[in-house]
């Protein structure tokens, strides 16, 4: 299928999910996961209405950004944060979604001169092979994080345990939405959770029903990966 067809299908799915959940579809943004896709493919999606692009690797991102610099794209870093790459990431990206621990927050805080918005990555399934804060770990670190006054937490990003059945993933999305409400209820300094980045190509419909504001789509939007 063409990207235009894929995009229209995704928008229709979002519309249906929002109707079921009594949400406004304008609350949900598509983030195109650009890993191993060409700049031409991203440009095609841009023509359809895509404005958020997610990148896992700094070098590939810089190539895309150079080739697409004339386009009004908001670039989101969604890969593993490495200490030696943070300066480049801060320079080239509008948002970092994958802040996976206190050390990463500290490194960002030290390198910026004014307040920056970031998303915290939550390891909602407490999987040993995935990075991110566990819910318990985050709760224990809240007071310290609130002291890092050049870092503002405006979103949560989650990759739940994979299942072929999206309904099996629903409880994890629900738990993240409840965590958002709990954090906002605490009225902590530097916390104002507006965004839930959750849901990918196989489960984004359920994620939207449970409150996702950003859905990270690769295959569903761009098709199978190819250079």
C-alpha positions as CSV (number, residue, x, y, z in Angstrom):
1,X,0.0,0.0,0.0
2,X,1.0,3.6,-0.6
3,X,1.9,5.8,2.4
4,X,-1.1,7.9,1.6
5,X,-3.4,4.9,1.9
6,X,-1.7,3.8,5.1
7,X,-2.0,7.3,6.6
8,X,-5.7,7.5,5.8
9,X,-6.3,4.1,7.3
10,X,-4.5,5.1,10.5
11,X,-6.6,8.3,10.7
12,X,-9.8,6.3,10.3
13,X,-8.7,3.9,13.1
14,X,-7.9,6.8,15.4
15,X,-11.3,8.3,14.7
16,X,-13.1,5.1,15.6
17,X,-11.0,4.5,18.7
18,X,-11.7,8.1,19.9
19,X,-15.4,7.7,19.3
20,X,-15.4,4.6,21.5
21,X,-13.4,6.4,24.2
22,X,-15.3,9.7,24.0
23,X,-12.1,11.5,23.0
24,X,-11.4,14.3,20.5
25,X,-9.2,12.8,17.6
26,X,-7.2,16.0,17.5
27,X,-5.7,15.0,20.8
28,X,-3.8,12.1,19.1
29,X,-0.7,12.8,17.1
30,X,1.1,10.3,14.8
31,X,4.9,10.0,15.3
32,X,6.5,8.4,12.3
33,X,9.3,6.0,13.3
34,X,11.9,6.7,10.6
35,X,14.4,3.9,11.4
36,X,15.7,2.4,8.2
37,X,13.3,4.5,6.0
38,X,14.4,7.0,3.4
39,X,14.0,10.7,3.5
40,X,11.7,10.4,0.5
41,X,9.4,8.1,2.5
42,X,9.3,10.6,5.3
43,X,8.6,13.4,2.8
44,X,5.6,11.4,1.4
45,X,4.2,11.0,4.9
46,X,4.7,14.7,5.5
47,X,2.6,15.5,2.5
48,X,-0.2,13.5,4.1
49,X,0.0,15.5,7.3
50,X,2.8,13.9,9.4
51,X,4.6,16.4,11.5
52,X,6.3,14.3,14.2
53,X,9.2,12.1,13.3
54,X,10.9,9.7,15.8
55,X,14.6,8.6,15.4
56,X,16.5,5.9,17.2
57,X,20.0,6.6,16.0
58,X,21.7,10.0,16.0
59,X,23.7,9.5,12.8
60,X,20.7,8.3,10.7
61,X,18.6,11.2,12.2
62,X,21.2,13.8,11.2
63,X,21.1,12.5,7.6
64,X,17.3,12.8,7.6
65,X,17.3,16.2,9.2
66,X,19.8,17.6,6.7
67,X,17.8,16.3,3.7
68,X,14.5,17.5,5.1
69,X,15.5,20.7,6.8
70,X,13.0,22.8,4.7
71,X,10.1,20.8,6.3
72,X,8.3,21.8,9.5
73,X,9.0,18.6,11.4
74,X,9.2,18.1,15.1
75,X,12.1,15.6,15.7
76,X,11.7,13.3,18.7
77,X,14.6,11.1,19.9
78,X,13.2,7.7,21.0
79,X,16.4,5.6,21.1
80,X,18.7,4.6,23.9
81,X,20.3,7.6,25.5
82,X,24.1,7.4,25.6
83,X,26.1,9.9,27.7
84,X,28.5,10.6,24.8
85,X,25.7,11.4,22.4
86,X,23.5,13.6,24.6
87,X,25.0,16.9,23.4
88,X,24.3,16.0,19.8
89,X,20.8,14.9,20.7
90,X,20.1,18.1,22.6
91,X,21.3,20.1,19.6
92,X,19.3,18.3,17.0
93,X,16.0,17.2,18.6
94,X,12.9,19.0,19.7
95,X,12.0,16.3,22.3
96,X,13.7,13.4,24.0
97,X,11.1,10.7,24.8
98,X,13.5,8.1,26.1
99,X,14.9,9.4,29.4
100,X,15.3,6.1,31.1
101,X,16.8,6.9,34.5
102,X,18.0,9.5,37.0
103,X,21.5,9.5,35.5
104,X,20.1,10.5,32.1
105,X,18.1,13.3,33.7
106,X,21.2,14.5,35.5
107,X,23.3,14.5,32.3
108,X,20.6,16.5,30.5
109,X,20.2,18.9,33.4
110,X,24.0,19.6,33.5
111,X,24.1,20.4,29.7
112,X,21.3,22.9,29.3
113,X,21.1,26.5,30.3
114,X,17.3,26.9,30.2
115,X,14.4,24.6,31.1
116,X,13.9,21.7,28.6
117,X,10.8,19.5,28.3
118,X,11.5,15.7,28.3
119,X,9.5,12.5,28.5
120,X,10.3,9.8,31.0
121,X,10.5,6.2,29.7
122,X,8.5,3.8,31.9
123,X,9.3,0.1,31.9
124,X,5.7,-0.8,32.7
125,X,6.2,-4.5,32.4
126,X,9.4,-4.5,34.5
127,X,11.1,-6.4,31.8
128,X,14.8,-7.1,32.4
129,X,15.8,-6.6,28.7
130,X,14.2,-3.1,28.5
131,X,15.4,0.2,29.9
132,X,13.3,2.8,31.7
133,X,12.0,3.5,35.2
134,X,9.9,1.0,36.9
135,X,6.8,2.6,38.5
136,X,8.2,1.9,41.9
137,X,11.6,3.3,40.9
138,X,10.1,6.4,39.6
139,X,8.0,7.0,42.7
140,X,11.1,6.7,44.9
141,X,13.0,9.2,42.7
142,X,10.3,11.8,42.4
143,X,11.5,14.2,45.1
144,X,15.0,14.2,43.7
145,X,13.9,14.7,40.1
146,X,11.7,17.6,41.1
147,X,15.0,19.4,42.2
148,X,16.4,19.2,38.7
149,X,14.9,22.6,37.8
150,X,16.2,22.7,34.2
151,X,14.3,19.5,33.3
152,X,10.5,19.6,33.0
153,X,8.7,16.2,32.7
154,X,5.8,16.7,30.3
155,X,5.3,13.1,29.0
156,X,5.6,9.4,29.7
157,X,6.8,7.0,27.0
158,X,6.1,3.3,27.3
159,X,6.8,0.1,25.3
160,X,4.7,-2.6,27.0
161,X,5.4,-6.4,26.8
162,X,4.7,-7.5,23.3
163,X,1.6,-9.6,22.5
164,X,-0.1,-10.5,19.2
165,X,-3.4,-9.8,21.0
166,X,-3.7,-6.0,21.7
167,X,-6.2,-6.7,24.4
168,X,-3.5,-8.4,26.5
169,X,-1.6,-5.1,26.3
170,X,-4.5,-2.9,27.4
171,X,-3.9,-3.2,31.2
172,X,-0.4,-1.8,30.7
173,X,-1.7,1.2,28.8
174,X,-4.4,1.7,31.5
175,X,-1.7,1.6,34.2
176,X,0.3,4.3,32.5
177,X,-2.7,6.6,32.2
178,X,-3.4,6.1,35.9
179,X,0.3,6.9,36.6
180,X,-0.1,10.1,34.7
181,X,-3.1,11.1,36.7
182,X,-1.4,10.2,40.0
183,X,1.8,12.2,39.1
184,X,-0.2,15.2,38.1
185,X,-2.3,15.0,41.3
186,X,0.9,15.2,43.4
187,X,1.6,18.8,42.0
188,X,5.3,18.2,42.0
189,X,7.7,20.9,40.8
190,X,8.8,20.3,37.2
191,X,6.1,17.7,36.5
192,X,3.2,18.5,34.2
193,X,2.4,15.3,32.3
194,X,0.4,16.2,29.2
195,X,1.5,13.5,26.8
196,X,1.4,9.7,26.8
197,X,3.6,8.3,24.0
198,X,2.3,4.7,23.8
199,X,1.1,2.4,21.1
200,X,2.8,1.1,18.0
201,X,1.8,-0.5,14.7
202,X,0.2,-3.6,16.3
203,X,-1.6,-2.1,19.3
204,X,-2.1,1.7,18.7
205,X,-5.9,1.4,18.5
206,X,-6.1,0.1,22.0
207,X,-3.5,2.7,23.2
208,X,-5.7,5.5,21.8
209,X,-8.7,4.1,23.6
210,X,-6.6,4.2,26.9
211,X,-5.4,7.7,26.5
212,X,-2.4,7.9,24.1
213,X,-1.6,11.3,22.8
214,X,1.3,10.2,20.6
215,X,1.4,6.9,18.8
216,X,4.7,5.7,17.4
217,X,4.2,4.1,14.0
218,X,6.7,2.6,11.7
219,X,5.4,-0.4,9.7
220,X,1.7,0.8,9.8
221,X,2.7,4.1,8.2
222,X,5.8,3.5,6.1
223,X,5.4,-0.2,5.3
224,X,8.2,-2.8,5.6
225,X,11.6,-1.3,6.3
226,X,13.8,-0.8,3.3
227,X,16.5,1.7,2.4
